[in-house]
Amino acid sequence: MDLLLLKQKCLNKYILITVLLSTLYCSNAIAQSYTVNCEKKPLNQVLIELRERDQLQFSFDDNLLSQFDITINAEFNSSDQLVSRLIENLPLKYEKSGEVFVIYPFEVKTPKKVYSCSGQLLEKGSGNPLPFSHVLINNYNTVTDVKGVFVLPESEDSIFKISASHLGCYMLDTTVTSDTKHLLYLTPASIGLKEITIQQSKVNTSYQLGEQSGLTKLNHYIAKYLPGNGDNSVFNLLRLQPGILAAGEQSNDLVIWGSAEGTSRVIFDGFTIWGLRTVSDNISTVNPYLAKNIEVMKGGYDVQHGDMSGGIVNIIGSNGNQEKAGANLFVNNQTLNAMVEVPIFKKSSMMLAYRQSYKNLIDANSIRFVERYNSNPENVYPLDVKPDYQFYDINLKYTLQGDNKDLFFVSLLTAKDNFSYFLNQEREKSEIKENSQEDNKQNGGTIFYGKTWKNGNSSDIKLSYSSLNSDVDKVRGAYIFRKDVTNPRRDDSNIDNVSELELRSSHNFLISKVHNIQTGLALIENRVVLQEDSFSYNLFKYEEQDLRFNGFIQDAIKLGARLELKAGLRFNYSSNVNKIYCDPRASLHYKANSRIKLNFAIGKYHQFLVKSSVVDDDGSYKYSWVISDNSTIPVMLSNHTVAGITYSHKGFTASMESFYKKNEGQTRYVKTRKLDDVFIGKSRSYGIDFLVKKEFKKHNIWASYSLGKTEELFSYFRDEEYRRAPQDQRHELKLAGLFSIRDFYMSGNYVYGSGLPYYTSFSNPEYTETPYNRFDISLIYKFNISKLDTELGLSILNVFDTDNTKYSSFERIPYNQLSTIFTNSESIPFTPLLYLKMQL
């Protein structure tokens, strides 16, 4: 028993000693430190010494680690801390396998330095941005935005070779370094300064075709040398383009690719130009001093643009001279046009332009008497007609360009015209008197701010408003000689007002050199007021408004060096209809080589603010704006398909473009003795445009031919088959030439149209068709008087005084049961225009 107790005590002591020794050993292991003191010693030798001294285990490539010399003088509390410090800043990593540190190499990827380049294209002499210009940067093609800004998102090269071009300017080739503040100036070809000589350079073409389906960019610099340049140079240039109807002589509501009245839109500085009456077709509602850049989108345009079912003409106004003050004066035998531009602190400018007709532009002979079915001259009484027409408009624009290429502007327009006539006719027993007064007033304005971000993305926001108010009053009475009293026959008044308020924001995400995404949102309010009164009694009143919310997203990607694809979706929500409409659109642009470009586009286009036609027994048309409610007035829908090919080389351009448009939801109000109802119709337009153009030295010549067909179908048609639409013309040929010889500029153009259909009644499918012919010429001489750049010009419109038919709503005055008087039914007659222009 004692022996057993003694053994137990000895065992307990042994266990206690073992535990104490183990605890002491662990404490020493945990508290062990590692000291390294070396200077420029190969890493492999340092590891070998640690292995022998501190019993650490390593696995490594001896040859690899011998390449790295290290310098360390430090103490470490753990082996992991030690190894991490040894390979710090070296292309080495380690892993621990048990007690062994495995050290291995890894590839160090040195980030490539990326350079970017951005800048702004400006017009030399004025400092105006040059929007939608083409820029080639190291084989990368891009287009400047509305601020004239271009961006190359990324490049491994810090040197950039830039080739820049803008319509009507000398092309620029230069080399720049990586920077975001490049300001590049292009010289206009028509600055008229003899002191400047530009060698080994050329002027970019006055046309730009083939970049997108249905898109034509025009150079307004050459427009001032065309016949009739005075107050209508913008539309004189537009009417000479293929696909835009010239035969009808529409100066505001353009007919583009067979588009019906009100389906195409003219936009100036972001707001709509509704168009005044413009009885004188030599005056348009866009002052030529203000127009800077013109884009014609005939069809197939992308989701950024809407809500129209026809074509769009987008005119960007000048931003004023930011380098020096200037003044322009233009006087011809019809109007006075003056403009003043003043720079403010070298960063902003103010422009003020004013036009005024200073004499009555309507001759009494322009009101013609047409006798129908009456061959007895004794039944015709003489007429005494005194017409009058007055016009004025005012443009005001303030522009601020920031050092960071931001652009801010406020553009305002107010315009008014007044057409009136007094008619007096003495008969055997009475005297007929009529007074007619029509007042039209157009207002418009835009506040715009655009910004380009450092990463190349860009944003803009726009608030715009436009309106057209028309008031028409007609009073007719018959004075009876025997009774000495005046019997009222007519006392009518009509009000036709339309307006649009839009708040829009868009953003362009520049993903890479070959990929960008465009987005936008807008809120639009339209208002329409129509009212018709007779003898102070209300016959008709229509007042409607629509609040729409729309947006778009578009993906543009380049598939290789030659093919570009755009696909987008536009949506509209109309509060008046309470429905969402989606418009998918897509396009392909293929650049076969430096000379040949092919385009294809397809898409849907909805229109909510439409023009409804009113037709009477005589087949006379009137048009009024109305808002779709998808009941009485449907939402218009048009499907576009466009394809084209363009060849361009050394100043020679040839293009061919075909189109097909299918339209639904057209509205027509038939108001006759037998019928009084609203009808819904549809139409289709298809055709092909050809253009051949040659530029050599300072001369330009071009020819275009359009073959097209526009048909419509309404349920009141007798045969229930498609018939020619009022704007349909089968053939139209246009020839134009501009020649420069020293200080003289000579130009001429000729337009032939096969004719528009003129129906004798609203339901009769039979029509007459008169061909259209018009030849215009112009001669301009440029010279200097002291510090004034002066031009003296003579234009002759309709040289051969051809009697053409005009596409418009005729004003018809009932004369008796057998006769009718037409006012303003003739197109432009033989019209000489002599002008003097001075620029300071």
Sequence and secondary structure as in RCSB ss.txt:
>XXXX:A:sequence
MDLLLLKQKCLNKYILITVLLSTLYCSNAIAQSYTVNCEKKPLNQVLIELRERDQLQFSFDDNLLSQFDITINAE
FNSSDQLVSRLIENLPLKYEKSGEVFVIYPFEVKTPKKVYSCSGQLLEKGSGNPLPFSHVLINNYNTVTDVKGVF
VLPESEDSIFKISASHLGCYMLDTTVTSDTKHLLYLTPASIGLKEITIQQSKVNTSYQLGEQSGLTKLNHYIAKY
LPGNGDNSVFNLLRLQPGILAAGEQSNDLVIWGSAEGTSRVIFDGFTIWGLRTVSDNISTVNPYLAKNIEVMKGG
YDVQHGDMSGGIVNIIGSNGNQEKAGANLFVNNQTLNAMVEVPIFKKSSMMLAYRQSYKNLIDANSIRFVERYNS
NPENVYPLDVKPDYQFYDINLKYTLQGDNKDLFFVSLLTAKDNFSYFLNQEREKSEIKENSQEDNKQNGGTIFYG
KTWKNGNSSDIKLSYSSLNSDVDKVRGAYIFRKDVTNPRRDDSNIDNVSELELRSSHNFLISKVHNIQTGLALIE
NRVVLQEDSFSYNLFKYEEQDLRFNGFIQDAIKLGARLELKAGLRFNYSSNVNKIYCDPRASLHYKANSRIKLNF
AIGKYHQFLVKSSVVDDDGSYKYSWVISDNSTIPVMLSNHTVAGITYSHKGFTASMESFYKKNEGQTRYVKTRKL
DDVFIGKSRSYGIDFLVKKEFKKHNIWASYSLGKTEELFSYFRDEEYRRAPQDQRHELKLAGLFSIRDFYMSGNY
VYGSGLPYYTSFSNPEYTETPYNRFDISLIYKFNISKLDTELGLSILNVFDTDNTKYSSFERIPYNQLSTIFTNS
ESIPFTPLLYLKMQL
>XXXX:A:secstr
 HHHHHHHHHHHHHHHHHHHHHHHHHHHHHT  EEEEEEEEEHHHHHHHHHHHH  EEE  HHHHTT EEEEEEE
ESSHHHHHHHHTTTSSEEEEEETTEEEEEE         EEEEEEEEETTT  B TT EEEETTEEEE  TTSEE
EEEEES SEEEEEEE TTBB EEEEEESEEEEEEEE BTT   TT    S  B  SEEESSSTTEEEEETTGGGG
STTHHHHHHHHHHTTSTTB  TT  SSS  BTT  TTSSEEEETTEEE     SSTTB SS TTTEEEEEEE S 
  TTS S SS EEEEEE    SSS EEEEEEESSEEEEEEEEEETTTEEEEEEEEEE S    GGGEEEEE S  
 GGG   EEEEEEEEEEEEEEEEEEE TTS EEEEEEEEEEEEEEEEEEEE SSEEEEEEEEEEEEEEEEEEEEE
EE TTS EEEEEEEEEEEEEEEEEEEEEEETTTTEEEEEEEEEEEEEEEEEEEEEEEEEEEETTEEEEEEEEEEE
EEEEEEEEETTEEEEEEEEEEEEEEEEEEEEEEETTTEEEEEEEEEEEETTTTEEEEEEEEEEEEE SSSEEEEE
EEEEEEESEEEEEEE TT  EEEEEEE  SSSS  EEEEEEEEEEEEEETTEEEEEEEEEEEEEEEEEEEESSS 
EEEEEEEEEEEEEEEEEEEEETTEEEEEEEEEEEEEEEETT SS S EE TT  SEEEEEEEEEEETTEEEEEEE
EEE   EEESSSS   EEE  EEEEEEEEEEEEEETTEEEEEEEEEESTT    B  S  EEEEEETTEEEEES 
B   SEEEEEEEEE 
